Amino acid sequence: MITLTLKEIADATGGILHDAPDPQMRVTGRSASDSREVGPGGMFVAVAGARVDGHDFVDQAVTTGATCVLATRPVGVPAVVVSDVTAALGRLAQHVLTRTGAQVVALTGSAGKTSTKDLLAQVLAHHGDTVATPGSFNTEIGLPLTVMRAAESTRYLVLEMGARHVGDIAYLASLTPPQIGVVLNVGSAHVGEFGSREAIATAKGELVESLPPADQGGVAVLNADDELVAAMATRTTAAVVTYGTGESADIRATGINVTEGRASFTLHTPHGTAPVALRLLGAHQVHNALAVAAAVHALGMDTGRIAQALSAAEPVSAGRLQVLERADGVTIINDAFNANSESMRAGLETLTSVAGDRRTVAVLGEMKELGDTAKAAHADVGRLVGELGIDVLVTVGTTDEMTALADAARPASPLRIESADDPDVLLPLLNRVLKSGDVVLVKASKSVGLEKFANILRAEVPA
């Protein structure tokens, strides 16, 4: 990471130094907005949220090793005091970016952002020093903190950009102007907030609008198999590279085969073909891999090296189709980081592919933020459970949406349906249901609280 003096931080953010006798004191470690995650020599970013005020955790951050604090008021330790911490952090990220010279590759989409970001970072690492968003740090806080992890030697910054409102991505892109922008898909995630898929497309398309023109190196990477994404080609002056499974796509896949949940295919680029065998779970990873291939092809990586790097890439972020093996022979697929209609389908289809002849158990919680479409979307999931021949369905929660899911699945025979009112009673229920050899999918939106449950389930083997 780049070393910054307190004076440099104050100058970049427009802040004032307080309780800092040495303006040349340096920030040399990891900066964070969680006091527990600040590295020795790092900066604590004291964000005042709706429920928690970071200023209350300054002492803990200093104990952890923080050199200084970015705050809105003096806190009794070396601090850069600003009027708005979030805005100041964004300005600091802009400053750091000018010192790196890194090329920014940004991506967005309704589903698959984090898995694709992880894949892209691993492939680009074969091409140059790469820093990527950890986990899903894709907000106005997480994205600048990612930029601050970059060093002078960083060649590529891979940044995941999320949105809950129109204008969010435009703001993030203004902080870290991308050269390449990748739009994966427009689905149902956050449709309750946006109101329609078309409104989501408006927000996601802000990424391609932020790109420089083609003659200045801007490249928009668009999913040709998603009509709303493909239509974004008219919203940019950047060069457009498409990917998909149709013959018209610039980067495409043929001969797709899925065995035990993992896909293989032949990669086609304008410069040749090469075989790819993915280690990541899920047929939907083919589109994620094609998006990566399109981005790195635009950066000059040859087809053979792209295919080799894609085939070598491993799962990185927990909770995204993460495979856990239990001592009694139960296989757990942890996909509980988040959920929407598209990722729920992908998870269930992956469950059946991984299981083969083994018994399948789907542990499903609610998909949040679907607005007026919520009950119908959950009923669709229930019908899919029946169509796929899942053996056991365990619903978590007592909402109308979960009732709709179970009712839609009920006609499937001989499907066994169990229910848990909340995650606290889920473990004993599953330990009564599970048998050696079962394959279990754990899937729900993050707020349901199942994200860490898969690890608990793996550890708690019944006697």
C-alpha positions as CSV (number, residue, x, y, z in Angstrom):
1,M,0.0,0.0,0.0
2,I,1.0,3.6,-0.4
3,T,2.4,5.4,2.6
4,L,0.6,8.6,3.5
5,T,1.5,11.4,5.9
6,L,-1.1,12.9,8.1
7,K,-0.5,16.2,6.3
8,E,-1.0,14.6,3.0
9,I,-4.3,13.0,4.2
10,A,-5.5,16.4,5.5
11,D,-4.6,18.2,2.3
12,A,-6.3,15.5,0.1
13,T,-9.5,15.5,2.2
14,G,-9.7,19.2,3.1
15,G,-9.5,18.2,6.7
16,I,-7.8,19.8,9.8
17,L,-5.3,18.0,12.0
18,H,-6.1,17.6,15.7
19,D,-4.0,16.1,18.5
20,A,-1.3,15.4,15.9
21,P,2.0,17.0,17.0
22,D,3.8,15.5,14.1
23,P,2.1,16.2,10.7
24,Q,4.7,13.9,9.0
25,M,3.5,10.9,11.0
26,R,2.8,8.2,8.4
27,V,0.0,5.8,7.8
28,T,1.6,2.6,6.7
29,G,-0.9,-0.1,7.5
30,R,-4.4,-1.3,6.5
31,S,-7.1,1.3,6.9
32,A,-10.7,0.2,7.8
33,S,-14.1,1.4,9.0
34,D,-14.3,-1.6,11.4
35,S,-12.1,-0.9,14.5
36,R,-11.3,-4.6,14.7
37,E,-9.8,-4.7,11.2
38,V,-7.4,-1.8,11.3
39,G,-3.9,-3.0,10.7
40,P,-0.9,-1.8,12.7
41,G,0.0,1.7,11.5
42,G,-3.4,2.0,9.7
43,M,-6.1,4.6,9.7
44,F,-9.5,4.1,11.4
45,V,-12.4,5.6,9.4
46,A,-15.0,6.7,12.0
47,V,-18.2,6.5,10.1
48,A,-21.4,7.5,12.0
49,G,-24.1,5.1,10.9
50,A,-27.8,4.9,11.7
51,R,-27.2,2.4,14.5
52,V,-23.5,2.6,15.3
53,D,-21.2,5.6,15.5
54,G,-17.6,4.7,14.7
55,H,-16.3,7.5,16.9
56,D,-17.3,5.4,19.9
57,F,-14.8,2.8,18.9
58,V,-11.7,4.9,18.5
59,D,-10.0,3.5,21.6
60,Q,-10.4,-0.1,20.3
61,A,-9.0,1.0,16.9
62,V,-5.9,2.5,18.6
63,T,-5.5,-0.6,20.6
64,T,-5.6,-2.6,17.4
65,G,-2.9,-0.5,16.0
66,A,-4.4,2.6,14.3
67,T,-2.0,5.5,13.8
68,C,-4.8,8.1,13.2
69,V,-8.5,8.5,12.8
70,L,-10.5,10.1,10.0
71,A,-13.4,11.7,12.0
72,T,-15.9,14.5,12.2
73,R,-14.7,15.7,15.6
74,P,-11.6,15.6,17.7
75,V,-11.3,12.2,19.4
76,G,-8.2,12.7,21.7
77,V,-5.8,10.9,19.4
78,P,-4.1,12.0,16.1
79,A,-7.0,12.7,13.8
80,V,-7.9,14.3,10.5
81,V,-11.2,16.1,11.2
82,V,-13.6,16.6,8.2
83,S,-17.2,17.6,7.9
84,D,-18.2,14.4,6.1
85,V,-16.2,11.2,6.6
86,T,-17.6,9.4,3.6
87,A,-17.0,12.2,1.2
88,A,-13.5,12.8,2.6
89,L,-12.7,9.1,2.2
90,G,-13.7,9.3,-1.5
91,R,-11.4,12.3,-2.0
92,L,-8.6,10.4,-0.4
93,A,-9.2,7.5,-2.7
94,Q,-9.0,9.8,-5.7
95,H,-5.6,11.1,-4.4
96,V,-4.2,7.6,-3.9
97,L,-5.3,6.5,-7.3
98,T,-3.2,9.3,-8.9
99,R,-0.2,8.0,-7.1
100,T,-0.6,4.4,-8.4
101,G,-1.1,4.8,-12.2
102,A,-3.2,1.6,-12.0
103,Q,-5.8,0.8,-14.6
104,V,-9.3,0.5,-13.1
105,V,-11.5,-2.4,-14.2
106,A,-14.9,-2.0,-12.7
107,L,-17.9,-4.4,-12.8
108,T,-21.5,-4.4,-11.8
109,G,-24.6,-6.5,-12.1
110,S,-27.6,-7.9,-10.2
111,A,-26.0,-11.2,-9.5
112,G,-22.5,-12.7,-9.6
113,K,-20.5,-9.5,-9.0
114,T,-18.3,-10.9,-6.2
115,S,-17.7,-14.3,-7.8
116,T,-16.7,-12.6,-11.1
117,K,-14.6,-10.0,-9.3
118,D,-12.7,-12.8,-7.6
119,L,-12.2,-14.7,-10.9
120,L,-11.1,-11.5,-12.7
121,A,-8.6,-10.7,-10.0
122,Q,-7.0,-14.1,-10.2
123,V,-6.8,-14.0,-14.0
124,L,-5.4,-10.5,-14.1
125,A,-2.7,-11.5,-11.5
126,H,-1.1,-13.5,-14.3
127,H,-0.9,-10.2,-16.3
128,G,0.3,-7.8,-13.6
129,D,0.2,-6.8,-9.9
130,T,-3.6,-6.7,-9.1
131,V,-5.6,-5.4,-6.1
132,A,-9.3,-6.2,-5.9
133,T,-12.3,-5.4,-3.7
134,P,-12.3,-7.8,-0.7
135,G,-15.5,-9.7,-0.3
136,S,-18.3,-7.4,-1.5
137,F,-16.9,-4.0,-0.4
138,N,-18.7,-2.3,-3.2
139,T,-20.1,0.8,-1.5
140,E,-19.0,4.4,-1.0
141,I,-17.0,3.2,2.0
142,G,-15.7,-0.2,0.8
143,L,-14.6,0.9,-2.6
144,P,-12.3,3.8,-1.4
145,L,-10.8,1.5,1.3
146,T,-10.0,-1.0,-1.5
147,V,-8.2,1.7,-3.5
148,M,-6.1,2.5,-0.4
149,R,-4.7,-1.0,-0.5
150,A,-3.0,-0.3,-3.8
151,A,0.7,0.3,-4.1
152,E,2.9,2.2,-6.6
153,S,3.5,-1.2,-8.3
154,T,-0.2,-2.0,-8.7
155,R,-1.1,-2.4,-12.4
156,Y,-4.8,-3.2,-12.1
157,L,-7.5,-2.3,-9.6
158,V,-10.5,-4.6,-9.9
159,L,-13.5,-2.8,-8.3
160,E,-16.9,-4.2,-7.7
161,M,-19.6,-1.5,-7.8
162,G,-23.0,-2.0,-6.1
163,A,-26.1,0.2,-6.3
164,R,-29.3,0.7,-4.3
165,H,-30.3,4.0,-6.0
166,V,-29.9,5.7,-9.3
167,G,-26.7,7.7,-9.1
168,D,-24.8,5.3,-6.8
169,I,-22.6,3.8,-9.6
170,A,-22.1,7.2,-11.2
171,Y,-20.7,8.4,-7.9
172,L,-18.4,5.4,-7.4
173,A,-17.1,5.7,-10.9
174,S,-16.4,9.4,-10.4
175,L,-14.1,8.5,-7.5
176,T,-12.2,5.8,-9.4
177,P,-12.7,6.4,-13.2
178,P,-12.6,3.0,-14.9
179,Q,-11.0,2.2,-18.2
180,I,-12.9,-1.0,-18.6
181,G,-16.5,-1.4,-17.3
182,V,-18.2,-4.9,-17.2
183,V,-21.9,-5.2,-16.8
184,L,-22.9,-8.8,-16.0
185,N,-26.7,-8.8,-15.9
186,V,-29.9,-7.1,-14.9
187,G,-32.0,-9.2,-12.6
188,S,-34.4,-9.0,-9.7
189,A,-32.0,-8.0,-6.9
190,H,-33.2,-4.8,-5.2
191,V,-36.2,-4.6,-7.5
192,G,-38.2,-3.6,-4.5
193,E,-36.1,-0.5,-4.2
194,F,-35.8,0.4,-7.9
195,G,-39.3,-0.6,-8.9
196,S,-38.5,-2.5,-12.1
197,R,-35.7,-4.2,-14.0
198,E,-35.7,-1.3,-16.4
199,A,-34.9,1.1,-13.5
200,I,-32.1,-1.3,-12.4
201,A,-30.7,-1.2,-15.9
202,T,-30.7,2.6,-15.8
203,A,-28.6,2.4,-12.6
204,K,-26.2,-0.3,-13.8
205,G,-25.7,1.5,-17.1
206,E,-24.1,4.4,-15.3
207,L,-20.9,2.3,-15.4
208,V,-20.6,2.4,-19.2
209,E,-21.6,6.0,-19.3
210,S,-18.6,6.8,-17.1
211,L,-16.1,5.2,-19.4
212,P,-13.7,7.2,-21.6
213,P,-14.2,7.2,-25.4
214,A,-12.8,4.3,-27.5
215,D,-9.9,6.5,-28.8
216,Q,-8.9,7.0,-25.1
217,G,-8.9,3.3,-24.3
218,G,-12.4,2.9,-22.8
219,V,-14.0,-0.5,-23.2
220,A,-17.5,-1.6,-22.2
221,V,-17.9,-5.3,-21.7
222,L,-21.5,-6.3,-22.1
223,N,-23.5,-9.5,-21.8
224,A,-25.0,-10.2,-25.2
225,D,-27.4,-12.8,-23.7
226,D,-29.1,-10.2,-21.5
227,E,-31.2,-7.8,-23.6
228,L,-31.1,-5.0,-21.1
229,V,-27.4,-5.2,-20.8
230,A,-26.8,-5.5,-24.5
231,A,-28.9,-2.3,-25.0
232,M,-26.3,-0.4,-23.0
233,A,-24.1,-0.2,-26.0
234,T,-26.0,2.9,-27.1
235,R,-25.1,4.6,-23.8
236,T,-21.3,4.7,-24.1
237,T,-18.7,6.2,-26.4
238,A,-16.3,3.4,-25.3
239,A,-15.5,0.5,-27.5
240,V,-18.0,-2.3,-26.9
241,V,-17.0,-6.0,-26.5
242,T,-19.8,-8.5,-26.1
243,Y,-19.7,-11.9,-24.5
244,G,-22.2,-14.8,-24.4
245,T,-23.2,-18.1,-25.9
246,G,-24.6,-16.9,-29.2
247,E,-22.5,-16.7,-32.4
248,S,-22.8,-12.9,-32.6
249,A,-20.8,-12.4,-29.3
250,D,-17.2,-11.3,-29.6
251,I,-16.2,-13.6,-26.8
252,R,-18.2,-16.8,-26.6
253,A,-18.4,-20.4,-25.3
254,T,-19.3,-23.5,-27.1
255,G,-19.5,-27.2,-26.1
256,I,-20.6,-26.3,-22.5
257,N,-20.7,-29.3,-20.3
258,V,-21.5,-29.5,-16.5
259,T,-20.2,-32.4,-14.5
260,E,-20.7,-32.6,-10.7
261,G,-21.6,-28.9,-10.7
262,R,-18.5,-27.7,-12.6
263,A,-18.5,-26.4,-16.1
264,S,-16.2,-26.9,-19.0
265,F,-16.3,-25.3,-22.4
266,T,-14.4,-24.1,-25.4
267,L,-13.5,-20.4,-25.3
268,H,-13.6,-18.4,-28.5
269,T,-12.0,-15.0,-28.9
270,P,-11.2,-13.1,-32.1
271,H,-7.6,-14.5,-31.7
272,G,-8.4,-18.2,-31.3
273,T,-9.9,-20.9,-29.2
274,A,-8.9,-22.8,-26.1
275,P,-10.4,-25.3,-23.6
276,V,-11.6,-24.1,-20.2
277,A,-12.4,-26.3,-17.2
278,L,-13.7,-24.3,-14.3
279,R,-13.1,-25.2,-10.6
280,L,-15.9,-22.9,-9.5
281,L,-19.3,-24.4,-8.9
282,G,-22.3,-23.6,-11.1
283,A,-23.3,-23.6,-14.8
284,H,-23.8,-19.8,-14.4
285,Q,-20.1,-19.5,-13.9
286,V,-19.7,-19.9,-17.7
287,H,-21.1,-16.4,-18.2
288,N,-18.9,-15.0,-15.4
289,A,-15.8,-16.6,-17.0
290,L,-16.7,-15.1,-20.4
291,A,-17.1,-11.7,-18.8
292,V,-13.6,-12.1,-17.4
293,A,-12.2,-13.3,-20.6
294,A,-13.6,-10.3,-22.5
295,A,-12.1,-7.9,-20.0
296,V,-8.6,-9.4,-20.0
297,H,-8.7,-9.9,-23.8
298,A,-9.3,-6.2,-24.1
299,L,-6.2,-5.7,-21.9
300,G,-4.1,-7.7,-24.3
301,M,-4.0,-11.2,-22.7
302,D,-3.8,-14.0,-25.3
303,T,-6.5,-16.7,-25.5
304,G,-4.4,-19.6,-24.3
305,R,-3.2,-17.8,-21.2
306,I,-6.8,-16.6,-20.4
307,A,-8.1,-20.2,-20.6
308,Q,-5.3,-21.5,-18.4
309,A,-5.8,-18.8,-15.8
310,L,-9.6,-19.4,-15.8
311,S,-9.1,-23.1,-15.3
312,A,-6.7,-22.5,-12.4
313,A,-8.8,-20.0,-10.5
314,E,-10.3,-21.1,-7.2
315,P,-13.3,-20.0,-5.1
316,V,-12.2,-17.1,-2.9
317,S,-15.1,-15.4,-1.1
318,A,-17.0,-17.4,1.5
319,G,-20.8,-18.0,1.2
320,R,-20.9,-18.2,-2.6
321,L,-21.4,-21.8,-3.6
322,Q,-18.6,-22.7,-1.1
323,V,-18.2,-26.5,-0.6
324,L,-17.8,-27.7,3.0
325,E,-17.3,-31.4,3.8
326,R,-18.6,-32.7,7.2
327,A,-16.9,-35.6,9.0
328,D,-20.0,-37.8,8.7
329,G,-20.0,-37.6,4.9
330,V,-22.5,-34.8,4.5
331,T,-21.5,-32.2,1.8
332,I,-22.6,-28.6,2.5
333,I,-22.9,-26.0,-0.2
334,N,-22.8,-22.6,1.5
335,D,-24.5,-20.0,-0.7
336,A,-26.0,-17.9,2.0
337,F,-24.1,-14.7,1.5
338,N,-27.2,-13.3,-0.4
339,A,-30.1,-14.4,-2.6
340,N,-32.3,-13.3,-5.4
341,S,-34.4,-15.2,-7.9
342,E,-31.5,-15.7,-10.3
343,S,-29.0,-16.8,-7.7
344,M,-31.6,-19.1,-6.1
345,R,-32.1,-20.9,-9.4
346,A,-28.4,-21.2,-9.9
347,G,-27.9,-22.6,-6.4
348,L,-30.6,-25.2,-6.7
349,E,-29.5,-26.3,-10.1
350,T,-25.9,-26.6,-8.8
351,L,-27.2,-28.7,-5.8
352,T,-28.7,-31.3,-8.1
353,S,-25.6,-31.3,-10.4
354,V,-23.2,-31.8,-7.5
355,A,-25.4,-34.5,-5.8
356,G,-25.9,-36.8,-8.8
357,D,-27.5,-39.8,-7.2
358,R,-27.0,-38.6,-3.6
359,R,-29.9,-37.2,-1.6
360,T,-30.5,-33.5,-1.9
361,V,-31.5,-31.1,0.9
362,A,-32.4,-27.5,0.2
363,V,-32.3,-25.2,3.3
364,L,-33.9,-22.0,2.0
365,G,-34.6,-18.7,3.7
366,E,-36.3,-15.6,2.3
367,M,-35.1,-13.5,-0.6
368,K,-35.3,-9.9,0.5
369,E,-35.9,-6.5,-1.3
370,L,-38.2,-7.9,-4.0
371,G,-41.0,-5.5,-3.3
372,D,-44.4,-6.4,-4.8
373,T,-42.9,-9.4,-6.7
374,A,-41.8,-11.2,-3.5
375,K,-44.6,-13.7,-3.0
376,A,-44.7,-14.7,-6.7
377,A,-40.9,-15.0,-6.8
378,H,-40.8,-17.3,-3.8
379,A,-43.6,-19.4,-5.3
380,D,-41.5,-19.7,-8.4
381,V,-38.6,-21.0,-6.3
382,G,-40.9,-23.6,-4.7
383,R,-42.1,-24.9,-8.0
384,L,-38.4,-25.1,-9.1
385,V,-37.7,-27.2,-6.0
386,G,-40.3,-29.6,-7.2
387,E,-39.3,-29.6,-10.9
388,L,-35.6,-30.4,-10.0
389,G,-36.7,-33.3,-7.8
390,I,-35.1,-32.0,-4.6
391,D,-35.6,-34.7,-1.9
392,V,-35.9,-32.5,1.2
393,L,-36.9,-28.9,1.5
394,V,-36.3,-27.0,4.8
395,T,-37.8,-23.5,5.0
396,V,-36.4,-21.0,7.4
397,G,-38.8,-18.3,8.6
398,T,-42.5,-17.8,9.1
399,T,-43.2,-15.0,6.6
400,D,-45.9,-15.1,3.9
401,E,-43.1,-15.4,1.3
402,M,-41.7,-18.6,2.9
403,T,-45.3,-20.0,3.2
404,A,-45.8,-19.3,-0.6
405,L,-42.5,-21.1,-1.3
406,A,-43.5,-24.2,0.6
407,D,-47.0,-24.3,-0.7
408,A,-45.7,-24.1,-4.3
409,A,-43.3,-27.0,-3.7
410,R,-45.8,-29.2,-1.8
411,P,-47.4,-30.9,-4.8
412,A,-44.1,-32.4,-5.7
413,S,-43.9,-36.0,-4.6
414,P,-42.2,-37.6,-2.6
415,L,-40.7,-34.2,-1.5
416,R,-40.3,-34.0,2.3
417,I,-40.9,-30.5,3.7
418,E,-39.7,-29.3,7.1
419,S,-39.8,-25.8,8.5
420,A,-37.8,-23.9,11.1
421,D,-39.2,-20.7,12.5
422,D,-35.7,-19.1,12.7
423,P,-32.0,-20.1,12.4
424,D,-31.8,-20.8,16.1
425,V,-33.8,-24.0,15.8
426,L,-32.4,-25.1,12.5
427,L,-29.4,-27.1,13.7
428,P,-31.2,-29.7,15.8
429,L,-33.8,-30.1,13.0
430,L,-31.2,-30.7,10.4
431,N,-29.2,-33.1,12.5
432,R,-32.4,-35.2,12.8
433,V,-33.0,-35.1,9.1
434,L,-29.5,-35.5,7.6
435,K,-27.9,-38.8,6.6
436,S,-24.4,-39.6,5.6
437,G,-23.9,-38.8,1.9
438,D,-26.5,-36.0,1.7
439,V,-25.7,-32.9,-0.2
440,V,-27.1,-29.7,1.5
441,L,-27.6,-26.3,0.0
442,V,-27.9,-23.4,2.4
443,K,-29.3,-20.3,0.7
444,A,-31.0,-17.1,1.8
445,S,-30.6,-13.3,1.8
446,K,-27.9,-12.1,4.1
447,S,-30.3,-10.5,6.6
448,V,-31.9,-13.9,7.3
449,G,-28.8,-14.8,9.3
450,L,-27.7,-18.0,7.6
451,E,-24.3,-16.8,6.3
452,K,-22.4,-18.4,9.2
453,F,-24.7,-21.3,9.7
454,A,-23.1,-23.6,7.2
455,N,-19.8,-23.6,9.2
456,I,-21.8,-24.3,12.3
457,L,-23.5,-27.2,10.6
458,R,-20.2,-28.6,9.4
459,A,-18.7,-28.5,12.9
460,E,-21.7,-29.8,14.8
461,V,-21.7,-33.5,13.9
462,P,-24.3,-35.4,16.0
463,A,-22.9,-38.2,18.2
